[in-house]
């Protein structure tokens, strides 16, 4: 038993991070891809394409792509017509979901933080289960 710990430490030092770390990176990349695709669909007014990335909880609340798109136009104009965006923090949520922060510049040049909640589906894909917008205070003095 006393020889197990040194061997484990040696294995970790030789082989680097455990495989779970790689899975986290893969999940982060998948989450960013889903958000990118939805933002691209909004830019093209592709309701079906944008709706395809909505998790079941969103589909229950907004039962058609048209109803969903109308809600986004009215309630999330910075997301609907983002001029620019960049990804910020990704964090794990209790219960297994992820939260991805995205910096957005809207059509008027205003800065926002869109915080997406992501839900992993039974098939292993990620879908968007929510988004909250926060206006970013101006940096001008």
C-alpha positions in Angstrom: 0.0 0.0 0.0 2.8 2.5 0.9 4.2 2.1 -2.6 1.0 3.1 -4.4 1.2 6.9 -3.7 4.7 7.4 -5.1 3.8 5.4 -8.2 0.7 7.5 -8.7 2.6 10.7 -8.3 5.2 9.5 -10.8 2.5 8.6 -13.3 0.9 12.0 -13.0 4.2 13.8 -13.5 5.0 11.7 -16.5 1.6 11.7 -18.2 0.3 15.2 -17.3 -3.3 16.1 -16.6 -6.0 13.4 -16.2 -8.3 12.8 -19.1 -11.2 14.7 -17.4 -9.3 17.9 -18.1 -9.4 17.2 -21.8 -13.1 16.5 -21.7 -13.6 19.9 -20.0 -11.7 21.6 -22.8 -13.8 19.7 -25.4 -17.0 20.8 -23.7 -15.8 24.4 -23.7 -15.1 24.2 -27.4 -18.5 22.7 -28.0 -20.3 25.3 -26.0 -18.5 28.1 -27.9 -19.4 26.5 -31.2 -23.1 26.3 -30.3 -23.2 29.9 -29.2 -21.3 31.0 -32.4 -23.8 29.1 -34.6 -26.8 30.7 -32.9 -25.3 34.2 -33.2 -24.6 33.5 -36.9 -28.2 32.3 -37.4 -29.6 35.5 -35.7 -27.4 37.6 -38.0 -29.0 35.8 -41.0 -32.5 35.9 -39.6 -32.5 32.2 -39.7 -35.1 31.3 -37.1 -34.9 27.6 -37.6 -31.1 27.6 -37.3 -31.1 29.7 -34.1 -33.9 27.6 -32.6 -32.0 24.4 -33.3 -29.6 25.4 -30.5 -32.3 25.9 -27.9 -32.5 23.4 -25.1 -35.9 21.6 -24.4 -36.7 24.0 -21.6 -36.6 26.9 -24.1 -38.6 25.0 -26.7 -41.3 24.3 -24.1 -41.5 28.1 -23.3 -41.4 29.1 -27.0 -43.0 26.3 -29.0 -42.1 27.5 -32.6 -39.0 29.0 -34.1 -41.1 32.1 -35.0 -42.2 32.7 -31.5 -38.7 32.1 -30.3 -37.2 34.6 -32.8 -39.8 37.2 -31.9 -38.9 36.9 -28.2 -35.2 37.3 -29.0 -35.8 40.4 -31.2 -37.8 42.1 -28.5 -36.0 40.9 -25.4 -32.4 40.4 -26.5 -31.6 43.0 -29.2 -27.8 43.0 -28.5 -27.7 39.2 -29.0 -30.0 39.4 -32.0 -27.8 41.9 -33.8 -24.4 41.6 -32.2 -21.8 43.7 -34.1 -18.9 41.9 -32.4 -18.5 39.3 -29.7 -15.8 37.5 -27.8 -15.8 34.7 -25.3 -15.0 35.3 -21.7 -15.3 33.0 -18.6 -16.6 29.5 -18.7 -17.6 28.0 -15.4 -19.3 24.8 -14.2 -22.7 25.1 -12.5 -24.0 22.9 -9.7 -25.8 20.1 -11.3 -23.6 19.7 -14.3 -24.4 22.6 -16.6 -22.0 25.3 -17.8 -22.2 29.0 -17.9 -20.4 30.8 -20.7 -19.9 34.6 -20.6 -19.8 36.4 -23.9 -18.8 40.1 -24.4 -21.1 41.7 -27.0 -21.0 45.0 -28.8 -24.5 45.9 -30.1 -25.4 47.8 -33.3 -25.1 51.1 -31.5 -21.7 50.4 -30.1 -22.9 49.6 -26.6 -21.1 46.9 -24.6 -22.9 44.0 -23.0 -22.2 40.8 -21.2 -24.4 37.9 -22.3 -24.2 35.0 -19.8 -25.4 31.8 -21.4 -26.5 28.8 -19.4 -25.8 25.5 -21.2 -27.4 22.1 -20.8 -25.8 18.9 -21.8 -28.2 16.7 -23.7 -28.5 12.9 -23.4 -26.7 12.5 -26.8 -23.7 14.5 -25.4 -24.3 17.7 -27.3 -24.7 21.1 -25.6 -27.8 23.4 -26.0 -28.6 26.8 -24.7 -31.0 26.8 -21.8 -30.9 30.5 -21.0 -29.2 33.8 -21.5 -29.1 36.9 -19.3 -27.9 40.3 -20.5 -25.9 42.8 -18.4 -25.0 46.2 -19.7 -21.3 46.9 -19.2 -20.5 50.3 -17.7 -18.7 52.7 -20.0 -14.9 52.9 -19.5 -14.8 56.6 -20.5 -13.6 59.1 -17.9 
